[in-house]
Amino acid sequence: MKIAVIGSNMTDLVSYIKRMPNQGETLEALEFKMGCGGKGANQAVAAARLGTDILMLTRVGNDAFAENTIANFKANGISTDYVLKTNTSSGVAPIFVDQMSQNAILIIKGANNYLCPADIQSAAEEIKKCQLIVLQLEIPTETVYAAIKFGQKHHIPVLLNPAPAQPDLVLEKIKSCEFIVPNETELSLLTGMPVETEEEIRHAALTLHNAGLKNVIVTMGRRGVLWISEDQQQYFPPLSVDAKDTTGAGDAFIGCFASVYCKFKDIKLAIEIANHYAADSVTRLGTQTSYLSKADFLQKYPHLSNKI
Protein backbone atom coordinates (compact mmCIF):
# COMPACT_ATOMS: atom_id res chain seq x y z
CA MET A 1 0.00 0.00 0.00
CA LYS A 2 1.68 3.18 -1.20
CA ILE A 3 0.46 6.74 -1.76
CA ALA A 4 2.12 9.44 -3.85
CA VAL A 5 1.74 12.90 -2.36
CA ILE A 6 2.72 15.47 -4.97
CA GLY A 7 2.63 18.83 -3.30
CA SER A 8 3.91 21.43 -0.92
CA ASN A 9 5.91 21.70 2.23
CA MET A 10 6.11 24.75 4.48
CA THR A 11 7.66 25.80 7.73
CA ASP A 12 4.83 26.93 9.99
CA LEU A 13 5.49 30.08 12.03
CA VAL A 14 2.61 29.99 14.51
CA SER A 15 1.59 32.93 16.71
CA TYR A 16 -1.06 32.32 19.38
CA ILE A 17 -2.98 35.55 19.99
CA LYS A 18 -5.95 36.87 21.94
CA ARG A 19 -7.56 38.29 18.80
CA MET A 20 -6.66 39.37 15.29
CA PRO A 21 -5.12 42.86 15.20
CA ASN A 22 -6.94 45.66 13.44
CA GLN A 23 -5.31 47.52 10.57
CA GLY A 24 -2.33 49.51 11.84
CA GLU A 25 -2.56 47.94 15.30
CA THR A 26 0.28 46.19 17.15
CA LEU A 27 -0.61 43.47 19.64
CA GLU A 28 1.53 41.28 21.86
CA ALA A 29 1.16 37.58 21.04
CA LEU A 30 0.70 35.00 23.78
CA GLU A 31 3.07 32.37 22.38
CA PHE A 32 5.11 31.45 19.29
CA LYS A 33 5.96 28.04 17.87
CA MET A 34 7.73 26.87 14.73
CA GLY A 35 6.83 23.58 13.09
CA CYS A 36 6.76 21.67 9.84
CA GLY A 37 3.69 22.14 7.65
CA GLY A 38 2.45 22.74 4.13
CA LYS A 39 -0.67 20.98 2.92
CA GLY A 40 1.20 18.29 1.01
CA ALA A 41 3.60 17.53 3.83
CA ASN A 42 0.80 17.56 6.42
CA GLN A 43 -1.25 15.05 4.46
CA ALA A 44 1.80 12.87 3.87
CA VAL A 45 2.75 12.86 7.57
CA ALA A 46 -0.81 12.05 8.69
CA ALA A 47 -0.96 9.08 6.33
CA ALA A 48 2.54 7.94 7.28
CA ARG A 49 1.72 8.00 10.99
CA LEU A 50 -1.21 5.71 10.24
CA GLY A 51 1.15 3.18 8.69
CA THR A 52 1.06 4.06 4.98
CA ASP A 53 4.13 4.03 2.73
CA ILE A 54 4.52 7.52 1.24
CA LEU A 55 6.25 8.77 -1.88
CA MET A 56 6.65 12.53 -1.30
CA LEU A 57 7.41 14.61 -4.37
CA THR A 58 8.14 18.20 -3.35
CA ARG A 59 10.74 20.97 -3.54
CA VAL A 60 12.62 22.68 -0.72
CA GLY A 61 14.94 25.68 -0.81
CA ASN A 62 18.59 26.07 0.10
CA ASP A 63 18.15 27.31 3.66
CA ALA A 64 17.87 26.03 7.23
CA PHE A 65 14.14 25.52 6.79
CA ALA A 66 14.90 22.96 4.06
CA GLU A 67 17.18 20.90 6.30
CA ASN A 68 14.56 20.90 9.03
CA THR A 69 11.87 19.75 6.58
CA ILE A 70 14.03 16.92 5.25
CA ALA A 71 14.84 15.77 8.79
CA ASN A 72 11.14 15.84 9.64
CA PHE A 73 10.21 13.66 6.66
CA LYS A 74 12.86 11.12 7.68
CA ALA A 75 11.65 11.16 11.30
CA ASN A 76 8.17 10.25 10.04
CA GLY A 77 9.41 7.40 7.88
CA ILE A 78 8.91 9.25 4.60
CA SER A 79 11.51 8.73 1.88
CA THR A 80 13.31 11.92 0.80
CA ASP A 81 14.44 10.54 -2.58
CA TYR A 82 12.13 12.98 -4.35
CA VAL A 83 12.43 15.94 -1.98
CA LEU A 84 14.24 18.13 -4.49
CA LYS A 85 16.51 21.01 -3.53
CA THR A 86 16.07 24.36 -5.28
CA ASN A 87 18.25 27.48 -5.32
CA THR A 88 15.69 29.70 -3.62
CA SER A 89 13.97 30.09 -0.25
CA SER A 90 11.82 27.34 1.23
CA GLY A 91 8.10 27.81 1.67
CA VAL A 92 6.93 29.37 4.93
CA ALA A 93 3.50 29.91 6.47
CA PRO A 94 2.88 32.53 9.17
CA ILE A 95 -0.19 31.32 11.10
CA PHE A 96 -2.26 33.24 13.64
CA VAL A 97 -4.48 31.32 16.07
CA ASP A 98 -6.88 33.21 18.37
CA GLN A 99 -8.42 32.14 21.65
CA MET A 100 -11.56 30.92 19.88
CA SER A 101 -9.28 28.38 18.10
CA GLN A 102 -9.89 30.13 14.75
CA ASN A 103 -6.90 30.65 12.48
CA ALA A 104 -5.66 32.94 9.72
CA ILE A 105 -2.81 31.79 7.47
CA LEU A 106 -0.43 33.45 5.00
CA ILE A 107 1.69 31.33 2.68
CA ILE A 108 4.92 32.21 0.91
CA LYS A 109 5.37 29.35 -1.55
CA GLY A 110 9.11 29.74 -2.21
CA ALA A 111 10.54 26.51 -3.64
CA ASN A 112 7.05 25.05 -3.99
CA ASN A 113 6.58 27.35 -6.99
CA TYR A 114 9.30 25.40 -8.81
CA LEU A 115 7.76 21.92 -8.63
CA CYS A 116 7.11 21.26 -12.31
CA PRO A 117 5.65 18.58 -14.61
CA ALA A 118 9.17 17.36 -15.44
CA ASP A 119 9.60 16.43 -11.78
CA ILE A 120 6.64 14.06 -12.11
CA GLN A 121 8.33 12.36 -15.03
CA SER A 122 11.56 12.00 -13.05
CA ALA A 123 9.62 10.07 -10.39
CA ALA A 124 7.32 8.30 -12.86
CA GLU A 125 8.43 4.72 -12.24
CA GLU A 126 7.92 5.06 -8.48
CA ILE A 127 4.59 6.87 -8.82
CA LYS A 128 3.32 4.02 -11.01
CA LYS A 129 3.70 1.72 -7.99
CA CYS A 130 1.26 3.82 -5.94
CA GLN A 131 -2.42 3.10 -5.29
CA LEU A 132 -3.43 6.77 -4.99
CA ILE A 133 -2.09 10.22 -5.96
CA VAL A 134 -2.87 13.05 -3.53
CA LEU A 135 -2.71 16.68 -4.72
CA GLN A 136 -3.30 20.21 -3.40
CA LEU A 137 -2.95 23.71 -4.90
CA GLU A 138 0.14 25.09 -3.14
CA ILE A 139 2.20 24.11 -6.20
CA PRO A 140 1.85 25.39 -9.79
CA THR A 141 -1.52 24.54 -11.34
CA GLU A 142 0.16 23.16 -14.46
CA THR A 143 1.92 20.59 -12.26
CA VAL A 144 -1.40 19.63 -10.67
CA TYR A 145 -2.96 19.16 -14.12
CA ALA A 146 0.05 17.09 -15.22
CA ALA A 147 -0.26 14.84 -12.17
CA ILE A 148 -3.98 14.32 -12.86
CA LYS A 149 -3.22 13.37 -16.47
CA PHE A 150 -0.47 11.00 -15.23
CA GLY A 151 -2.93 9.30 -12.90
CA GLN A 152 -5.53 8.98 -15.66
CA LYS A 153 -2.98 7.55 -18.11
CA HIS A 154 -1.68 4.96 -15.65
CA HIS A 155 -5.05 4.13 -14.03
CA ILE A 156 -4.10 5.52 -10.62
CA PRO A 157 -6.98 7.24 -8.77
CA VAL A 158 -6.36 10.87 -7.86
CA LEU A 159 -7.54 12.82 -4.81
CA LEU A 160 -7.50 16.60 -5.24
CA ASN A 161 -7.73 18.93 -2.26
CA PRO A 162 -8.47 22.27 -4.02
CA ALA A 163 -6.71 24.37 -1.40
CA PRO A 164 -5.88 27.18 -1.31
CA ALA A 165 -8.99 27.72 -3.42
CA GLN A 166 -8.49 28.97 -6.97
CA PRO A 167 -11.67 30.16 -8.69
CA ASP A 168 -9.99 29.88 -12.09
CA LEU A 169 -9.35 26.14 -11.67
CA VAL A 170 -10.47 24.49 -14.93
CA LEU A 171 -13.04 21.83 -14.05
CA GLU A 172 -12.55 20.11 -17.38
CA LYS A 173 -8.93 19.39 -16.38
CA ILE A 174 -9.74 17.96 -12.96
CA LYS A 175 -12.94 16.02 -13.57
CA SER A 176 -11.07 12.72 -14.01
CA CYS A 177 -10.13 12.85 -10.31
CA GLU A 178 -11.64 10.06 -8.26
CA PHE A 179 -12.08 12.41 -5.30
CA ILE A 180 -12.29 16.15 -4.78
CA VAL A 181 -12.18 17.22 -1.12
CA PRO A 182 -12.90 20.96 -0.57
CA ASN A 183 -14.04 22.74 2.57
CA GLU A 184 -17.04 25.11 2.40
CA THR A 185 -14.96 28.17 1.40
CA GLU A 186 -13.18 26.29 -1.37
CA LEU A 187 -16.48 24.82 -2.55
CA SER A 188 -18.00 28.30 -2.80
CA LEU A 189 -15.05 29.70 -4.76
CA LEU A 190 -15.04 26.73 -7.14
CA THR A 191 -18.75 26.93 -7.87
CA GLY A 192 -19.56 30.60 -7.29
CA MET A 193 -22.45 29.46 -5.09
CA PRO A 194 -23.39 30.35 -1.49
CA VAL A 195 -22.60 27.83 1.27
CA GLU A 196 -24.18 29.38 4.35
CA THR A 197 -26.52 26.47 5.05
CA GLU A 198 -26.18 22.71 4.74
CA GLU A 199 -28.72 22.76 1.90
CA GLU A 200 -26.67 25.37 0.02
CA ILE A 201 -23.53 23.27 0.56
CA ARG A 202 -25.35 20.23 -0.84
CA HIS A 203 -26.47 22.15 -3.94
CA ALA A 204 -22.93 23.46 -4.54
CA ALA A 205 -21.46 19.97 -4.09
CA LEU A 206 -24.01 18.56 -6.53
CA THR A 207 -22.88 21.18 -9.05
CA LEU A 208 -19.33 19.80 -8.87
CA HIS A 209 -20.58 16.23 -9.12
CA ASN A 210 -22.75 17.10 -12.11
CA ALA A 211 -19.72 18.70 -13.75
CA GLY A 212 -18.07 15.27 -13.76
CA LEU A 213 -16.37 14.89 -10.38
CA LYS A 214 -17.06 11.31 -9.27
CA ASN A 215 -16.84 11.72 -5.49
CA VAL A 216 -17.29 15.12 -3.85
CA ILE A 217 -16.40 15.10 -0.14
CA VAL A 218 -16.99 18.43 1.62
CA THR A 219 -15.33 18.92 5.01
CA MET A 220 -17.49 21.34 6.98
CA GLY A 221 -15.63 21.62 10.29
CA ARG A 222 -18.14 21.85 13.12
CA ARG A 223 -20.91 20.84 10.71
CA GLY A 224 -19.39 17.47 9.80
CA VAL A 225 -18.74 15.98 6.35
CA LEU A 226 -20.87 15.60 3.22
CA TRP A 227 -20.20 12.91 0.59
CA ILE A 228 -21.88 13.00 -2.81
CA SER A 229 -21.37 10.36 -5.50
CA GLU A 230 -23.44 8.73 -8.21
CA ASP A 231 -25.53 6.79 -5.70
CA GLN A 232 -24.77 8.54 -2.41
CA GLN A 233 -25.70 11.76 -0.67
CA GLN A 234 -24.50 11.00 2.83
CA TYR A 235 -23.97 13.30 5.80
CA PHE A 236 -21.51 12.44 8.56
CA PRO A 237 -22.20 14.41 11.76
CA PRO A 238 -19.39 16.22 13.58
CA LEU A 239 -17.74 14.85 16.68
CA SER A 240 -18.01 16.87 19.87
CA VAL A 241 -14.50 17.81 21.02
CA ASP A 242 -12.79 20.56 23.00
CA ALA A 243 -11.15 22.42 20.10
CA LYS A 244 -7.87 24.21 20.82
CA ASP A 245 -6.42 24.73 17.33
CA THR A 246 -8.13 23.90 14.02
CA THR A 247 -4.97 24.44 11.94
CA GLY A 248 -4.26 21.41 9.77
CA ALA A 249 -7.51 19.58 10.56
CA GLY A 250 -8.44 19.34 6.88
CA ASP A 251 -5.03 17.87 6.09
CA ALA A 252 -5.44 15.36 8.93
CA PHE A 253 -8.75 14.31 7.38
CA ILE A 254 -7.26 13.85 3.92
CA GLY A 255 -4.16 11.99 5.10
CA CYS A 256 -6.28 9.62 7.17
CA PHE A 257 -8.91 9.20 4.44
CA ALA A 258 -6.22 8.35 1.88
CA SER A 259 -4.60 5.83 4.20
CA VAL A 260 -7.83 4.01 5.10
CA TYR A 261 -9.22 4.12 1.57
CA CYS A 262 -6.07 2.60 0.08
CA LYS A 263 -6.20 -0.22 2.62
CA PHE A 264 -9.90 -1.11 2.39
CA LYS A 265 -11.25 0.63 -0.77
CA ASP A 266 -14.27 1.62 1.35
CA ILE A 267 -15.14 5.32 1.00
CA LYS A 268 -17.73 5.40 3.76
CA LEU A 269 -15.37 3.74 6.24
CA ALA A 270 -12.52 6.06 5.23
CA ILE A 271 -14.69 9.14 5.84
CA GLU A 272 -15.86 7.81 9.20
CA ILE A 273 -12.31 7.18 10.44
CA ALA A 274 -10.97 10.43 8.96
CA ASN A 275 -13.76 12.37 10.66
CA HIS A 276 -12.56 11.01 14.02
CA TYR A 277 -8.88 11.60 13.21
CA ALA A 278 -9.40 15.21 12.13
CA ALA A 279 -11.63 16.01 15.11
CA ASP A 280 -9.05 14.55 17.47
CA SER A 281 -6.30 16.69 15.91
CA VAL A 282 -8.00 19.97 16.88
CA THR A 283 -7.78 19.06 20.57
CA ARG A 284 -4.02 19.77 20.46
CA LEU A 285 -1.97 22.74 19.30
CA GLY A 286 -0.10 22.78 15.99
CA THR A 287 -0.48 21.01 12.68
CA GLN A 288 1.65 17.87 12.33
CA THR A 289 2.32 17.91 16.08
CA SER A 290 -1.39 17.23 16.59
CA TYR A 291 -1.49 14.07 14.43
CA LEU A 292 -1.52 10.82 16.39
CA SER A 293 0.23 7.61 15.40
CA LYS A 294 -1.99 4.66 14.56
CA ALA A 295 -1.25 3.01 17.91
CA ASP A 296 -2.07 6.15 19.90
CA PHE A 297 -5.19 6.83 17.83
CA LEU A 298 -6.58 3.34 18.39
CA GLN A 299 -5.72 3.47 22.07
CA LYS A 300 -7.78 6.65 22.33
CA TYR A 301 -10.64 5.29 20.17
CA PRO A 302 -10.65 1.52 20.79
CA HIS A 303 -14.10 1.14 19.17
CA LEU A 304 -12.39 1.81 15.82
CA SER A 305 -9.76 -0.91 16.24
CA ASN A 306 -11.66 -3.42 14.10
CA LYS A 307 -12.11 -0.86 11.31
CA ILE A 308 -8.57 0.30 10.57
C-alpha positions as CSV (number, residue, x, y, z in Angstrom):
1,M,0.0,0.0,0.0
2,K,1.7,3.2,-1.2
3,I,0.5,6.7,-1.8
4,A,2.1,9.4,-3.9
5,V,1.7,12.9,-2.4
6,I,2.7,15.5,-5.0
7,G,2.6,18.8,-3.3
8,S,3.9,21.4,-0.9
9,N,5.9,21.7,2.2
10,M,6.1,24.7,4.5
11,T,7.7,25.8,7.7
12,D,4.8,26.9,10.0
13,L,5.5,30.1,12.0
14,V,2.6,30.0,14.5
15,S,1.6,32.9,16.7
16,Y,-1.1,32.3,19.4
17,I,-3.0,35.6,20.0
18,K,-6.0,36.9,21.9
19,R,-7.6,38.3,18.8
20,M,-6.7,39.4,15.3
21,P,-5.1,42.9,15.2
22,N,-6.9,45.7,13.4
23,Q,-5.3,47.5,10.6
24,G,-2.3,49.5,11.8
25,E,-2.6,47.9,15.3
26,T,0.3,46.2,17.1
27,L,-0.6,43.5,19.6
28,E,1.5,41.3,21.9
29,A,1.2,37.6,21.0
30,L,0.7,35.0,23.8
31,E,3.1,32.4,22.4
32,F,5.1,31.5,19.3
33,K,6.0,28.0,17.9
34,M,7.7,26.9,14.7
35,G,6.8,23.6,13.1
36,C,6.8,21.7,9.8
37,G,3.7,22.1,7.6
38,G,2.4,22.7,4.1
39,K,-0.7,21.0,2.9
40,G,1.2,18.3,1.0
41,A,3.6,17.5,3.8
42,N,0.8,17.6,6.4
43,Q,-1.3,15.0,4.5
44,A,1.8,12.9,3.9
45,V,2.7,12.9,7.6
46,A,-0.8,12.1,8.7
47,A,-1.0,9.1,6.3
48,A,2.5,7.9,7.3
49,R,1.7,8.0,11.0
50,L,-1.2,5.7,10.2
51,G,1.2,3.2,8.7
52,T,1.1,4.1,5.0
53,D,4.1,4.0,2.7
54,I,4.5,7.5,1.2
55,L,6.3,8.8,-1.9
56,M,6.7,12.5,-1.3
57,L,7.4,14.6,-4.4
58,T,8.1,18.2,-3.4
59,R,10.7,21.0,-3.5
60,V,12.6,22.7,-0.7
61,G,14.9,25.7,-0.8
62,N,18.6,26.1,0.1
63,D,18.1,27.3,3.7
64,A,17.9,26.0,7.2
65,F,14.1,25.5,6.8
66,A,14.9,23.0,4.1
67,E,17.2,20.9,6.3
68,N,14.6,20.9,9.0
69,T,11.9,19.8,6.6
70,I,14.0,16.9,5.3
71,A,14.8,15.8,8.8
72,N,11.1,15.8,9.6
73,F,10.2,13.7,6.7
74,K,12.9,11.1,7.7
75,A,11.7,11.2,11.3
76,N,8.2,10.2,10.0
77,G,9.4,7.4,7.9
78,I,8.9,9.2,4.6
79,S,11.5,8.7,1.9
80,T,13.3,11.9,0.8
81,D,14.4,10.5,-2.6
82,Y,12.1,13.0,-4.4
83,V,12.4,15.9,-2.0
84,L,14.2,18.1,-4.5
85,K,16.5,21.0,-3.5
86,T,16.1,24.4,-5.3
87,N,18.2,27.5,-5.3
88,T,15.7,29.7,-3.6
89,S,14.0,30.1,-0.3
90,S,11.8,27.3,1.2
91,G,8.1,27.8,1.7
92,V,6.9,29.4,4.9
93,A,3.5,29.9,6.5
94,P,2.9,32.5,9.2
95,I,-0.2,31.3,11.1
96,F,-2.3,33.2,13.6
97,V,-4.5,31.3,16.1
98,D,-6.9,33.2,18.4
99,Q,-8.4,32.1,21.7
100,M,-11.6,30.9,19.9
101,S,-9.3,28.4,18.1
102,Q,-9.9,30.1,14.8
103,N,-6.9,30.6,12.5
104,A,-5.7,32.9,9.7
105,I,-2.8,31.8,7.5
106,L,-0.4,33.4,5.0
107,I,1.7,31.3,2.7
108,I,4.9,32.2,0.9
109,K,5.4,29.4,-1.5
110,G,9.1,29.7,-2.2
111,A,10.5,26.5,-3.6
112,N,7.1,25.0,-4.0
113,N,6.6,27.4,-7.0
114,Y,9.3,25.4,-8.8
115,L,7.8,21.9,-8.6
116,C,7.1,21.3,-12.3
117,P,5.7,18.6,-14.6
118,A,9.2,17.4,-15.4
119,D,9.6,16.4,-11.8
120,I,6.6,14.1,-12.1
121,Q,8.3,12.4,-15.0
122,S,11.6,12.0,-13.1
123,A,9.6,10.1,-10.4
124,A,7.3,8.3,-12.9
125,E,8.4,4.7,-12.2
126,E,7.9,5.1,-8.5
127,I,4.6,6.9,-8.8
128,K,3.3,4.0,-11.0
129,K,3.7,1.7,-8.0
130,C,1.3,3.8,-5.9
131,Q,-2.4,3.1,-5.3
132,L,-3.4,6.8,-5.0
133,I,-2.1,10.2,-6.0
134,V,-2.9,13.1,-3.5
135,L,-2.7,16.7,-4.7
136,Q,-3.3,20.2,-3.4
137,L,-3.0,23.7,-4.9
138,E,0.1,25.1,-3.1
139,I,2.2,24.1,-6.2
140,P,1.8,25.4,-9.8
141,T,-1.5,24.5,-11.3
142,E,0.2,23.2,-14.5
143,T,1.9,20.6,-12.3
144,V,-1.4,19.6,-10.7
145,Y,-3.0,19.2,-14.1
146,A,0.0,17.1,-15.2
147,A,-0.3,14.8,-12.2
148,I,-4.0,14.3,-12.9
149,K,-3.2,13.4,-16.5
150,F,-0.5,11.0,-15.2
151,G,-2.9,9.3,-12.9
152,Q,-5.5,9.0,-15.7
153,K,-3.0,7.5,-18.1
154,H,-1.7,5.0,-15.7
155,H,-5.1,4.1,-14.0
156,I,-4.1,5.5,-10.6
157,P,-7.0,7.2,-8.8
158,V,-6.4,10.9,-7.9
159,L,-7.5,12.8,-4.8
160,L,-7.5,16.6,-5.2
161,N,-7.7,18.9,-2.3
162,P,-8.5,22.3,-4.0
163,A,-6.7,24.4,-1.4
164,P,-5.9,27.2,-1.3
165,A,-9.0,27.7,-3.4
166,Q,-8.5,29.0,-7.0
167,P,-11.7,30.2,-8.7
168,D,-10.0,29.9,-12.1
169,L,-9.4,26.1,-11.7
170,V,-10.5,24.5,-14.9
171,L,-13.0,21.8,-14.0
172,E,-12.5,20.1,-17.4
173,K,-8.9,19.4,-16.4
174,I,-9.7,18.0,-13.0
175,K,-12.9,16.0,-13.6
176,S,-11.1,12.7,-14.0
177,C,-10.1,12.9,-10.3
178,E,-11.6,10.1,-8.3
179,F,-12.1,12.4,-5.3
180,I,-12.3,16.2,-4.8
181,V,-12.2,17.2,-1.1
182,P,-12.9,21.0,-0.6
183,N,-14.0,22.7,2.6
184,E,-17.0,25.1,2.4
185,T,-15.0,28.2,1.4
186,E,-13.2,26.3,-1.4
187,L,-16.5,24.8,-2.6
188,S,-18.0,28.3,-2.8
189,L,-15.1,29.7,-4.8
190,L,-15.0,26.7,-7.1
191,T,-18.8,26.9,-7.9
192,G,-19.6,30.6,-7.3
193,M,-22.4,29.5,-5.1
194,P,-23.4,30.3,-1.5
195,V,-22.6,27.8,1.3
196,E,-24.2,29.4,4.4
197,T,-26.5,26.5,5.1
198,E,-26.2,22.7,4.7
199,E,-28.7,22.8,1.9
200,E,-26.7,25.4,0.0
201,I,-23.5,23.3,0.6
202,R,-25.4,20.2,-0.8
203,H,-26.5,22.1,-3.9
204,A,-22.9,23.5,-4.5
205,A,-21.5,20.0,-4.1
206,L,-24.0,18.6,-6.5
207,T,-22.9,21.2,-9.0
208,L,-19.3,19.8,-8.9
209,H,-20.6,16.2,-9.1
210,N,-22.8,17.1,-12.1
211,A,-19.7,18.7,-13.7
212,G,-18.1,15.3,-13.8
213,L,-16.4,14.9,-10.4
214,K,-17.1,11.3,-9.3
215,N,-16.8,11.7,-5.5
216,V,-17.3,15.1,-3.8
217,I,-16.4,15.1,-0.1
218,V,-17.0,18.4,1.6
219,T,-15.3,18.9,5.0
220,M,-17.5,21.3,7.0
221,G,-15.6,21.6,10.3
222,R,-18.1,21.9,13.1
223,R,-20.9,20.8,10.7
224,G,-19.4,17.5,9.8
225,V,-18.7,16.0,6.4
226,L,-20.9,15.6,3.2
227,W,-20.2,12.9,0.6
228,I,-21.9,13.0,-2.8
229,S,-21.4,10.4,-5.5
230,E,-23.4,8.7,-8.2
231,D,-25.5,6.8,-5.7
232,Q,-24.8,8.5,-2.4
233,Q,-25.7,11.8,-0.7
234,Q,-24.5,11.0,2.8
235,Y,-24.0,13.3,5.8
236,F,-21.5,12.4,8.6
237,P,-22.2,14.4,11.8
238,P,-19.4,16.2,13.6
239,L,-17.7,14.9,16.7
240,S,-18.0,16.9,19.9
241,V,-14.5,17.8,21.0
242,D,-12.8,20.6,23.0
243,A,-11.1,22.4,20.1
244,K,-7.9,24.2,20.8
245,D,-6.4,24.7,17.3
246,T,-8.1,23.9,14.0
247,T,-5.0,24.4,11.9
248,G,-4.3,21.4,9.8
249,A,-7.5,19.6,10.6
250,G,-8.4,19.3,6.9
251,D,-5.0,17.9,6.1
252,A,-5.4,15.4,8.9
253,F,-8.8,14.3,7.4
254,I,-7.3,13.9,3.9
255,G,-4.2,12.0,5.1
256,C,-6.3,9.6,7.2
257,F,-8.9,9.2,4.4
258,A,-6.2,8.3,1.9
259,S,-4.6,5.8,4.2
260,V,-7.8,4.0,5.1
261,Y,-9.2,4.1,1.6
262,C,-6.1,2.6,0.1
263,K,-6.2,-0.2,2.6
264,F,-9.9,-1.1,2.4
265,K,-11.3,0.6,-0.8
266,D,-14.3,1.6,1.4
267,I,-15.1,5.3,1.0
268,K,-17.7,5.4,3.8
269,L,-15.4,3.7,6.2
270,A,-12.5,6.1,5.2
271,I,-14.7,9.1,5.8
272,E,-15.9,7.8,9.2
273,I,-12.3,7.2,10.4
274,A,-11.0,10.4,9.0
275,N,-13.8,12.4,10.7
276,H,-12.6,11.0,14.0
277,Y,-8.9,11.6,13.2
278,A,-9.4,15.2,12.1
279,A,-11.6,16.0,15.1
280,D,-9.1,14.6,17.5
281,S,-6.3,16.7,15.9
282,V,-8.0,20.0,16.9
283,T,-7.8,19.1,20.6
284,R,-4.0,19.8,20.5
285,L,-2.0,22.7,19.3
286,G,-0.1,22.8,16.0
287,T,-0.5,21.0,12.7
288,Q,1.7,17.9,12.3
289,T,2.3,17.9,16.1
290,S,-1.4,17.2,16.6
291,Y,-1.5,14.1,14.4
292,L,-1.5,10.8,16.4
293,S,0.2,7.6,15.4
294,K,-2.0,4.7,14.6
295,A,-1.3,3.0,17.9
296,D,-2.1,6.2,19.9
297,F,-5.2,6.8,17.8
298,L,-6.6,3.3,18.4
299,Q,-5.7,3.5,22.1
300,K,-7.8,6.6,22.3
301,Y,-10.6,5.3,20.2
302,P,-10.7,1.5,20.8
303,H,-14.1,1.1,19.2
304,L,-12.4,1.8,15.8
305,S,-9.8,-0.9,16.2
306,N,-11.7,-3.4,14.1
307,K,-12.1,-0.9,11.3
308,I,-8.6,0.3,10.6
